[in-house]
Amino acid sequence: MYILITYDVDTLSETGQKRLRQVAKACKDYGQRVQNSVFECEVSEAQFVTLKNRIAAIMDIQLDSIRFYFLSSKSHGRVISLGRLTSYDVNDAIII
């Protein structure tokens, strides 16, 4: 499944800055950053549950906000971008 993850983590405290880094790391483990607090991910149902639980364990539910948007495989191909390209096509070959 294709999902878009957006987050807003309160960073006024040192612990908030740490949570921000941890949420970003969790998202990066499953997808690619397309904007500062936005990740595109292609995950299985089990991977989504694992990721959601991992993020839930990191966040402060009183201060932080995490949103998961579910995209269909058809709409994933209909992304329109303006400006600098910040991502790669996850379905293309990547040479390292």
Biopython code that builds the backbone (N, CA, C, O; Angstrom):
import numpy as np
from Bio.PDB.StructureBuilder import StructureBuilder

atoms = [
    (1, "MET", "N", (0.841, -1.169, 0.000)),
    (1, "MET", "CA", (0.000, 0.000, 0.000)),
    (1, "MET", "C", (0.889, 1.236, 0.000)),
    (1, "MET", "O", (2.008, 1.219, 0.512)),
    (2, "TYR", "N", (0.370, 2.297, -0.580)),
    (2, "TYR", "CA", (1.084, 3.566, -0.599)),
    (2, "TYR", "C", (0.506, 4.458, 0.483)),
    (2, "TYR", "O", (-0.712, 4.611, 0.583)),
    (3, "ILE", "N", (1.373, 5.046, 1.293)),
    (3, "ILE", "CA", (0.911, 5.969, 2.321)),
    (3, "ILE", "C", (1.766, 7.221, 2.302)),
    (3, "ILE", "O", (2.935, 7.195, 1.917)),
    (4, "LEU", "N", (1.162, 8.304, 2.721)),
    (4, "LEU", "CA", (1.847, 9.571, 2.890)),
    (4, "LEU", "C", (1.785, 9.877, 4.376)),
    (4, "LEU", "O", (0.704, 9.885, 4.966)),
    (5, "ILE", "N", (2.930, 10.127, 4.982)),
    (5, "ILE", "CA", (2.995, 10.424, 6.417)),
    (5, "ILE", "C", (3.403, 11.875, 6.586)),
    (5, "ILE", "O", (4.409, 12.317, 6.030)),
    (6, "THR", "N", (2.618, 12.611, 7.356)),
    (6, "THR", "CA", (2.969, 13.988, 7.688)),
    (6, "THR", "C", (3.008, 14.102, 9.206)),
    (6, "THR", "O", (2.237, 13.451, 9.910)),
    (7, "TYR", "N", (3.906, 14.928, 9.694)),
    (7, "TYR", "CA", (3.992, 15.059, 11.145)),
    (7, "TYR", "C", (4.365, 16.465, 11.552)),
    (7, "TYR", "O", (5.032, 17.195, 10.819)),
    (8, "ASP", "N", (3.918, 16.825, 12.736)),
    (8, "ASP", "CA", (4.234, 18.102, 13.361)),
    (8, "ASP", "C", (4.594, 17.773, 14.805)),
    (8, "ASP", "O", (3.723, 17.474, 15.621)),
    (9, "VAL", "N", (5.869, 17.830, 15.105)),
    (9, "VAL", "CA", (6.360, 17.498, 16.441)),
    (9, "VAL", "C", (6.785, 18.790, 17.122)),
    (9, "VAL", "O", (7.547, 19.574, 16.557)),
    (10, "ASP", "N", (6.292, 19.012, 18.338)),
    (10, "ASP", "CA", (6.651, 20.189, 19.112)),
    (10, "ASP", "C", (8.135, 20.148, 19.441)),
    (10, "ASP", "O", (8.593, 19.215, 20.101)),
    (11, "THR", "N", (8.892, 21.137, 18.994)),
    (11, "THR", "CA", (10.349, 21.125, 19.181)),
    (11, "THR", "C", (10.829, 22.240, 20.108)),
    (11, "THR", "O", (11.994, 22.632, 20.048)),
    (12, "LEU", "N", (9.965, 22.744, 20.946)),
    (12, "LEU", "CA", (10.371, 23.816, 21.852)),
    (12, "LEU", "C", (11.280, 23.321, 22.965)),
    (12, "LEU", "O", (12.018, 24.102, 23.566)),
    (13, "SER", "N", (11.228, 22.033, 23.236)),
    (13, "SER", "CA", (12.080, 21.468, 24.282)),
    (13, "SER", "C", (13.118, 20.541, 23.651)),
    (13, "SER", "O", (13.002, 20.157, 22.487)),
    (14, "GLU", "N", (14.121, 20.196, 24.431)),
    (14, "GLU", "CA", (15.145, 19.261, 23.963)),
    (14, "GLU", "C", (14.547, 17.883, 23.687)),
    (14, "GLU", "O", (14.944, 17.203, 22.741)),
    (15, "THR", "N", (13.594, 17.479, 24.515)),
    (15, "THR", "CA", (12.956, 16.175, 24.291)),
    (15, "THR", "C", (12.118, 16.187, 23.016)),
    (15, "THR", "O", (12.006, 15.166, 22.337)),
    (16, "GLY", "N", (11.528, 17.339, 22.687)),
    (16, "GLY", "CA", (10.767, 17.471, 21.452)),
    (16, "GLY", "C", (11.667, 17.347, 20.236)),
    (16, "GLY", "O", (11.294, 16.717, 19.247)),
    (17, "GLN", "N", (12.848, 17.943, 20.300)),
    (17, "GLN", "CA", (13.803, 17.838, 19.198)),
    (17, "GLN", "C", (14.255, 16.390, 19.007)),
    (17, "GLN", "O", (14.454, 15.935, 17.881)),
    (18, "LYS", "N", (14.412, 15.676, 20.114)),
    (18, "LYS", "CA", (14.782, 14.260, 20.039)),
    (18, "LYS", "C", (13.651, 13.444, 19.410)),
    (18, "LYS", "O", (13.900, 12.570, 18.579)),
    (19, "ARG", "N", (12.398, 13.734, 19.812)),
    (19, "ARG", "CA", (11.256, 13.028, 19.226)),
    (19, "ARG", "C", (11.172, 13.285, 17.723)),
    (19, "ARG", "O", (10.878, 12.374, 16.950)),
    (20, "LEU", "N", (11.429, 14.516, 17.315)),
    (20, "LEU", "CA", (11.401, 14.868, 15.899)),
    (20, "LEU", "C", (12.387, 14.011, 15.112)),
    (20, "LEU", "O", (12.039, 13.465, 14.064)),
    (21, "ARG", "N", (13.608, 13.891, 15.609)),
    (21, "ARG", "CA", (14.625, 13.063, 14.936)),
    (21, "ARG", "C", (14.209, 11.592, 14.909)),
    (21, "ARG", "O", (14.421, 10.906, 13.909)),
    (22, "GLN", "N", (13.623, 11.112, 15.996)),
    (22, "GLN", "CA", (13.206, 9.709, 16.061)),
    (22, "GLN", "C", (12.053, 9.410, 15.103)),
    (22, "GLN", "O", (12.034, 8.355, 14.469)),
    (23, "VAL", "N", (11.102, 10.320, 14.995)),
    (23, "VAL", "CA", (9.985, 10.130, 14.068)),
    (23, "VAL", "C", (10.509, 10.135, 12.635)),
    (23, "VAL", "O", (10.123, 9.292, 11.825)),
    (24, "ALA", "N", (11.386, 11.082, 12.326)),
    (24, "ALA", "CA", (11.966, 11.148, 10.976)),
    (24, "ALA", "C", (12.724, 9.868, 10.654)),
    (24, "ALA", "O", (12.614, 9.354, 9.541)),
    (25, "LYS", "N", (13.492, 9.343, 11.608)),
    (25, "LYS", "CA", (14.250, 8.103, 11.395)),
    (25, "LYS", "C", (13.313, 6.934, 11.146)),
    (25, "LYS", "O", (13.561, 6.123, 10.254)),
    (26, "ALA", "N", (12.241, 6.836, 11.920)),
    (26, "ALA", "CA", (11.271, 5.757, 11.739)),
    (26, "ALA", "C", (10.658, 5.825, 10.342)),
    (26, "ALA", "O", (10.541, 4.805, 9.662)),
    (27, "CYS", "N", (10.271, 7.014, 9.920)),
    (27, "CYS", "CA", (9.679, 7.171, 8.586)),
    (27, "CYS", "C", (10.696, 6.855, 7.490)),
    (27, "CYS", "O", (10.358, 6.228, 6.487)),
    (28, "LYS", "N", (11.927, 7.287, 7.684)),
    (28, "LYS", "CA", (12.975, 7.032, 6.683)),
    (28, "LYS", "C", (13.260, 5.542, 6.535)),
    (28, "LYS", "O", (13.662, 5.096, 5.461)),
    (29, "ASP", "N", (13.060, 4.778, 7.581)),
    (29, "ASP", "CA", (13.263, 3.331, 7.519)),
    (29, "ASP", "C", (12.241, 2.646, 6.611)),
    (29, "ASP", "O", (12.455, 1.512, 6.181)),
    (30, "TYR", "N", (11.132, 3.330, 6.317)),
    (30, "TYR", "CA", (10.068, 2.717, 5.521)),
    (30, "TYR", "C", (9.776, 3.458, 4.213)),
    (30, "TYR", "O", (9.010, 2.961, 3.389)),
    (31, "GLY", "N", (10.363, 4.618, 4.012)),
    (31, "GLY", "CA", (10.046, 5.370, 2.801)),
    (31, "GLY", "C", (11.065, 6.447, 2.528)),
    (31, "GLY", "O", (12.208, 6.374, 2.979)),
    (32, "GLN", "N", (10.637, 7.447, 1.782)),
    (32, "GLN", "CA", (11.539, 8.531, 1.406)),
    (32, "GLN", "C", (10.935, 9.874, 1.780)),
    (32, "GLN", "O", (9.729, 10.091, 1.674)),
    (33, "ARG", "N", (11.809, 10.762, 2.219)),
    (33, "ARG", "CA", (11.380, 12.116, 2.570)),
    (33, "ARG", "C", (11.131, 12.884, 1.275)),
    (33, "ARG", "O", (11.971, 12.889, 0.376)),
    (34, "VAL", "N", (9.974, 13.530, 1.188)),
    (34, "VAL", "CA", (9.682, 14.354, 0.022)),
    (34, "VAL", "C", (9.597, 15.831, 0.387)),
    (34, "VAL", "O", (9.725, 16.692, -0.483)),
    (35, "GLN", "N", (9.383, 16.127, 1.653)),
    (35, "GLN", "CA", (9.476, 17.478, 2.191)),
    (35, "GLN", "C", (9.913, 17.340, 3.645)),
    (35, "GLN", "O", (10.021, 16.224, 4.152)),
    (36, "ASN", "N", (10.165, 18.450, 4.317)),
    (36, "ASN", "CA", (10.728, 18.382, 5.663)),
    (36, "ASN", "C", (10.000, 17.421, 6.596)),
    (36, "ASN", "O", (10.651, 16.619, 7.266)),
    (37, "SER", "N", (8.710, 17.475, 6.659)),
    (37, "SER", "CA", (7.955, 16.611, 7.573)),
    (37, "SER", "C", (6.956, 15.738, 6.823)),
    (37, "SER", "O", (5.870, 15.452, 7.327)),
    (38, "VAL", "N", (7.328, 15.316, 5.616)),
    (38, "VAL", "CA", (6.445, 14.509, 4.776)),
    (38, "VAL", "C", (7.241, 13.365, 4.161)),
    (38, "VAL", "O", (8.304, 13.572, 3.578)),
    (39, "PHE", "N", (6.707, 12.154, 4.303)),
    (39, "PHE", "CA", (7.340, 10.962, 3.735)),
    (39, "PHE", "C", (6.347, 10.201, 2.874)),
    (39, "PHE", "O", (5.168, 10.097, 3.215)),
    (40, "GLU", "N", (6.830, 9.666, 1.749)),
    (40, "GLU", "CA", (6.059, 8.740, 0.928)),
    (40, "GLU", "C", (6.592, 7.351, 1.232)),
    (40, "GLU", "O", (7.805, 7.140, 1.257)),
    (41, "CYS", "N", (5.692, 6.402, 1.463)),
    (41, "CYS", "CA", (6.113, 5.048, 1.805)),
    (41, "CYS", "C", (5.284, 4.029, 1.028)),
    (41, "CYS", "O", (4.091, 4.227, 0.796)),
    (42, "GLU", "N", (5.926, 2.952, 0.634)),
    (42, "GLU", "CA", (5.236, 1.803, 0.069)),
    (42, "GLU", "C", (5.482, 0.657, 1.034)),
    (42, "GLU", "O", (6.599, 0.151, 1.140)),
    (43, "VAL", "N", (4.424, 0.250, 1.740)),
    (43, "VAL", "CA", (4.557, -0.736, 2.814)),
    (43, "VAL", "C", (3.467, -1.789, 2.717)),
    (43, "VAL", "O", (2.425, -1.573, 2.098)),
    (44, "SER", "N", (3.723, -2.921, 3.333)),
    (44, "SER", "CA", (2.688, -3.947, 3.475)),
    (44, "SER", "C", (1.813, -3.566, 4.672)),
    (44, "SER", "O", (2.137, -2.644, 5.421)),
    (45, "GLU", "N", (0.724, -4.272, 4.839)),
    (45, "GLU", "CA", (-0.167, -4.029, 5.982)),
    (45, "GLU", "C", (0.585, -4.225, 7.305)),
    (45, "GLU", "O", (0.442, -3.424, 8.230)),
    (46, "ALA", "N", (1.377, -5.284, 7.386)),
    (46, "ALA", "CA", (2.141, -5.575, 8.604)),
    (46, "ALA", "C", (3.188, -4.491, 8.868)),
    (46, "ALA", "O", (3.383, -4.080, 10.012)),
    (47, "GLN", "N", (3.859, -4.031, 7.813)),
    (47, "GLN", "CA", (4.856, -2.972, 7.986)),
    (47, "GLN", "C", (4.197, -1.683, 8.459)),
    (47, "GLN", "O", (4.756, -0.962, 9.286)),
    (48, "PHE", "N", (2.999, -1.390, 7.931)),
    (48, "PHE", "CA", (2.291, -0.188, 8.360)),
    (48, "PHE", "C", (1.968, -0.253, 9.850)),
    (48, "PHE", "O", (2.176, 0.722, 10.572)),
    (49, "VAL", "N", (1.467, -1.383, 10.308)),
    (49, "VAL", "CA", (1.128, -1.540, 11.727)),
    (49, "VAL", "C", (2.385, -1.363, 12.589)),
    (49, "VAL", "O", (2.346, -0.691, 13.619)),
    (50, "THR", "N", (3.486, -1.962, 12.166)),
    (50, "THR", "CA", (4.745, -1.836, 12.902)),
    (50, "THR", "C", (5.203, -0.385, 12.953)),
    (50, "THR", "O", (5.588, 0.110, 14.012)),
    (51, "LEU", "N", (5.163, 0.302, 11.803)),
    (51, "LEU", "CA", (5.579, 1.702, 11.744)),
    (51, "LEU", "C", (4.676, 2.578, 12.595)),
    (51, "LEU", "O", (5.162, 3.423, 13.347)),
    (52, "LYS", "N", (3.373, 2.388, 12.487)),
    (52, "LYS", "CA", (2.422, 3.194, 13.270)),
    (52, "LYS", "C", (2.659, 3.012, 14.764)),
    (52, "LYS", "O", (2.655, 3.985, 15.518)),
    (53, "ASN", "N", (2.864, 1.777, 15.191)),
    (53, "ASN", "CA", (3.125, 1.515, 16.608)),
    (53, "ASN", "C", (4.454, 2.115, 17.054)),
    (53, "ASN", "O", (4.566, 2.631, 18.166)),
    (54, "ARG", "N", (5.454, 2.047, 16.189)),
    (54, "ARG", "CA", (6.765, 2.636, 16.510)),
    (54, "ARG", "C", (6.650, 4.146, 16.705)),
    (54, "ARG", "O", (7.201, 4.701, 17.656)),
    (55, "ILE", "N", (5.930, 4.803, 15.797)),
    (55, "ILE", "CA", (5.755, 6.257, 15.909)),
    (55, "ILE", "C", (4.906, 6.600, 17.129)),
    (55, "ILE", "O", (5.200, 7.566, 17.832)),
    (56, "ALA", "N", (3.860, 5.825, 17.387)),
    (56, "ALA", "CA", (2.999, 6.078, 18.550)),
    (56, "ALA", "C", (3.788, 5.994, 19.851)),
    (56, "ALA", "O", (3.500, 6.724, 20.800)),
    (57, "ALA", "N", (4.782, 5.106, 19.900)),
    (57, "ALA", "CA", (5.603, 4.958, 21.101)),
    (57, "ALA", "C", (6.560, 6.137, 21.280)),
    (57, "ALA", "O", (7.003, 6.409, 22.396)),
    (58, "ILE", "N", (6.881, 6.832, 20.199)),
    (58, "ILE", "CA", (7.813, 7.966, 20.244)),
    (58, "ILE", "C", (7.094, 9.262, 20.600)),
    (58, "ILE", "O", (7.587, 10.048, 21.408)),
    (59, "MET", "N", (5.945, 9.482, 20.004)),
    (59, "MET", "CA", (5.301, 10.792, 20.072)),
    (59, "MET", "C", (4.696, 11.101, 21.444)),
    (59, "MET", "O", (4.392, 10.203, 22.229)),
    (60, "ASP", "N", (4.533, 12.389, 21.702)),
    (60, "ASP", "CA", (3.812, 12.878, 22.873)),
    (60, "ASP", "C", (2.420, 13.248, 22.374)),
    (60, "ASP", "O", (2.266, 14.234, 21.653)),
    (61, "ILE", "N", (1.412, 12.478, 22.746)),
    (61, "ILE", "CA", (0.073, 12.679, 22.183)),
    (61, "ILE", "C", (-0.557, 14.016, 22.577)),
    (61, "ILE", "O", (-1.529, 14.449, 21.959)),
    (62, "GLN", "N", (-0.013, 14.664, 23.593)),
    (62, "GLN", "CA", (-0.514, 15.971, 24.001)),
    (62, "GLN", "C", (0.068, 17.101, 23.149)),
    (62, "GLN", "O", (-0.544, 18.162, 23.031)),
    (63, "LEU", "N", (1.247, 16.881, 22.553)),
    (63, "LEU", "CA", (1.948, 17.948, 21.848)),
    (63, "LEU", "C", (2.159, 17.715, 20.357)),
    (63, "LEU", "O", (2.274, 18.677, 19.598)),
    (64, "ASP", "N", (2.210, 16.473, 19.929)),
    (64, "ASP", "CA", (2.590, 16.142, 18.557)),
    (64, "ASP", "C", (1.388, 15.697, 17.735)),
    (64, "ASP", "O", (0.363, 15.285, 18.279)),
    (65, "SER", "N", (1.532, 15.788, 16.420)),
    (65, "SER", "CA", (0.480, 15.352, 15.504)),
    (65, "SER", "C", (1.112, 14.560, 14.361)),
    (65, "SER", "O", (2.048, 15.028, 13.714)),
    (66, "ILE", "N", (0.598, 13.369, 14.123)),
    (66, "ILE", "CA", (1.056, 12.507, 13.032)),
    (66, "ILE", "C", (-0.174, 12.146, 12.205)),
    (66, "ILE", "O", (-1.206, 11.780, 12.766)),
    (67, "ARG", "N", (-0.078, 12.244, 10.875)),
    (67, "ARG", "CA", (-1.200, 11.891, 9.999)),
    (67, "ARG", "C", (-0.721, 10.902, 8.947)),
    (67, "ARG", "O", (0.365, 11.049, 8.388)),
    (68, "PHE", "N", (-1.543, 9.897, 8.688)),
    (68, "PHE", "CA", (-1.273, 8.888, 7.662)),
    (68, "PHE", "C", (-2.350, 9.024, 6.589)),
    (68, "PHE", "O", (-3.540, 8.925, 6.887)),
    (69, "TYR", "N", (-1.940, 9.248, 5.357)),
    (69, "TYR", "CA", (-2.868, 9.328, 4.232)),
    (69, "TYR", "C", (-2.662, 8.093, 3.376)),
    (69, "TYR", "O", (-1.536, 7.785, 2.987)),
    (70, "PHE", "N", (-3.734, 7.388, 3.082)),
    (70, "PHE", "CA", (-3.659, 6.177, 2.272)),
    (70, "PHE", "C", (-3.953, 6.530, 0.826)),
    (70, "PHE", "O", (-4.985, 7.125, 0.516)),
    (71, "LEU", "N", (-3.039, 6.159, -0.052)),
    (71, "LEU", "CA", (-3.161, 6.455, -1.472)),
    (71, "LEU", "C", (-3.362, 5.157, -2.239)),
    (71, "LEU", "O", (-2.771, 4.131, -1.901)),
    (72, "SER", "N", (-4.177, 5.201, -3.246)),
    (72, "SER", "CA", (-4.355, 4.005, -4.069)),
    (72, "SER", "C", (-3.163, 3.864, -5.007)),
    (72, "SER", "O", (-2.449, 4.835, -5.260)),
    (73, "SER", "N", (-2.949, 2.665, -5.519)),
    (73, "SER", "CA", (-1.837, 2.452, -6.443)),
    (73, "SER", "C", (-2.030, 3.278, -7.709)),
    (73, "SER", "O", (-1.049, 3.658, -8.348)),
    (74, "LYS", "N", (-3.276, 3.563, -8.082)),
    (74, "LYS", "CA", (-3.542, 4.392, -9.254)),
    (74, "LYS", "C", (-3.178, 5.852, -8.997)),
    (74, "LYS", "O", (-2.591, 6.509, -9.857)),
    (75, "SER", "N", (-3.522, 6.355, -7.822)),
    (75, "SER", "CA", (-3.238, 7.760, -7.533)),
    (75, "SER", "C", (-1.762, 8.003, -7.265)),
    (75, "SER", "O", (-1.286, 9.127, -7.420)),
    (76, "HIS", "N", (-1.023, 6.962, -6.862)),
    (76, "HIS", "CA", (0.413, 7.128, -6.612)),
    (76, "HIS", "C", (1.136, 7.605, -7.875)),
    (76, "HIS", "O", (2.099, 8.369, -7.795)),
    (77, "GLY", "N", (0.674, 7.158, -9.017)),
    (77, "GLY", "CA", (1.279, 7.581, -10.271)),
    (77, "GLY", "C", (0.857, 8.962, -10.710)),
    (77, "GLY", "O", (1.375, 9.482, -11.698)),
    (78, "ARG", "N", (-0.075, 9.567, -9.995)),
    (78, "ARG", "CA", (-0.598, 10.878, -10.362)),
    (78, "ARG", "C", (-0.093, 11.966, -9.439)),
    (78, "ARG", "O", (-0.864, 12.844, -9.053)),
    (79, "VAL", "N", (1.145, 11.937, -9.083)),
    (79, "VAL", "CA", (1.731, 12.969, -8.242)),
    (79, "VAL", "C", (2.204, 14.103, -9.142)),
    (79, "VAL", "O", (2.928, 13.870, -10.109)),
    (80, "ILE", "N", (1.807, 15.301, -8.833)),
    (80, "ILE", "CA", (2.241, 16.476, -9.584)),
    (80, "ILE", "C", (3.165, 17.274, -8.683)),
    (80, "ILE", "O", (2.789, 17.643, -7.570)),
    (81, "SER", "N", (4.365, 17.539, -9.157)),
    (81, "SER", "CA", (5.347, 18.291, -8.373)),
    (81, "SER", "C", (5.704, 19.579, -9.090)),
    (81, "SER", "O", (5.837, 19.608, -10.313)),
    (82, "LEU", "N", (5.855, 20.625, -8.330)),
    (82, "LEU", "CA", (6.328, 21.897, -8.855)),
    (82, "LEU", "C", (7.623, 22.239, -8.135)),
    (82, "LEU", "O", (7.725, 22.047, -6.924)),
    (83, "GLY", "N", (8.589, 22.730, -8.846)),
    (83, "GLY", "CA", (9.846, 23.129, -8.220)),
    (83, "GLY", "C", (10.855, 21.999, -8.207)),
    (83, "GLY", "O", (10.765, 21.048, -8.983)),
    (84, "ARG", "N", (11.809, 22.126, -7.315)),
    (84, "ARG", "CA", (12.934, 21.194, -7.218)),
    (84, "ARG", "C", (12.461, 19.787, -6.899)),
    (84, "ARG", "O", (11.648, 19.590, -5.996)),
    (85, "LEU", "N", (12.968, 18.808, -7.640)),
    (85, "LEU", "CA", (12.634, 17.411, -7.395)),
    (85, "LEU", "C", (13.351, 16.940, -6.137)),
    (85, "LEU", "O", (14.572, 17.052, -6.032)),
    (86, "THR", "N", (12.587, 16.413, -5.181)),
    (86, "THR", "CA", (13.166, 16.032, -3.889)),
    (86, "THR", "C", (13.066, 14.551, -3.607)),
    (86, "THR", "O", (13.371, 14.108, -2.500)),
    (87, "SER", "N", (12.641, 13.776, -4.593)),
    (87, "SER", "CA", (12.474, 12.354, -4.342)),
    (87, "SER", "C", (12.846, 11.560, -5.582)),
    (87, "SER", "O", (13.180, 12.128, -6.622)),
    (88, "TYR", "N", (12.786, 10.263, -5.461)),
    (88, "TYR", "CA", (13.048, 9.365, -6.567)),
    (88, "TYR", "C", (11.866, 8.416, -6.709)),
    (88, "TYR", "O", (11.077, 8.259, -5.778)),
    (89, "ASP", "N", (11.744, 7.791, -7.858)),
    (89, "ASP", "CA", (10.674, 6.830, -8.103)),
    (89, "ASP", "C", (11.058, 5.507, -7.440)),
    (89, "ASP", "O", (12.037, 4.873, -7.833)),
    (90, "VAL", "N", (10.292, 5.096, -6.442)),
    (90, "VAL", "CA", (10.640, 3.885, -5.697)),
    (90, "VAL", "C", (10.535, 2.630, -6.548)),
    (90, "VAL", "O", (11.061, 1.583, -6.168)),
    (91, "ASN", "N", (9.872, 2.714, -7.679)),
    (91, "ASN", "CA", (9.737, 1.555, -8.550)),
    (91, "ASN", "C", (10.856, 1.437, -9.574)),
    (91, "ASN", "O", (10.959, 0.423, -10.264)),
    (92, "ASP", "N", (11.701, 2.468, -9.682)),
    (92, "ASP", "CA", (12.844, 2.412, -10.591)),
    (92, "ASP", "C", (14.026, 1.743, -9.917)),
    (92, "ASP", "O", (14.078, 1.629, -8.692)),
    (93, "ALA", "N", (14.962, 1.306, -10.723)),
    (93, "ALA", "CA", (16.190, 0.695, -10.192)),
    (93, "ALA", "C", (17.056, 1.783, -9.571)),
    (93, "ALA", "O", (17.145, 2.901, -10.078)),
    (94, "ILE", "N", (17.684, 1.426, -8.473)),
    (94, "ILE", "CA", (18.591, 2.350, -7.791)),
    (94, "ILE", "C", (19.974, 1.698, -7.784)),
    (94, "ILE", "O", (20.135, 0.568, -7.323)),
    (95, "ILE", "N", (20.956, 2.413, -8.293)),
    (95, "ILE", "CA", (22.321, 1.894, -8.335)),
    (95, "ILE", "C", (23.120, 2.599, -7.243)),
    (95, "ILE", "O", (23.184, 3.827, -7.185)),
    (96, "ILE", "N", (23.721, 1.793, -6.388)),
    (96, "ILE", "CA", (24.492, 2.348, -5.277)),
    (96, "ILE", "C", (25.963, 2.064, -5.490)),
    (96, "ILE", "O", (26.792, 2.449, -4.665)),
]
sb = StructureBuilder()
sb.init_structure("model")
sb.init_model(0)
sb.init_chain("A")
sb.init_seg("    ")
for serial, (resi, resn, name, xyz) in enumerate(atoms, 1):
    if name == "N":
        sb.init_residue(resn, " ", resi, " ")
    sb.init_atom(name, np.array(xyz, "f"), 0.0, 1.0, " ", f" {name:<3s}", serial, name[0])
structure = sb.get_structure()
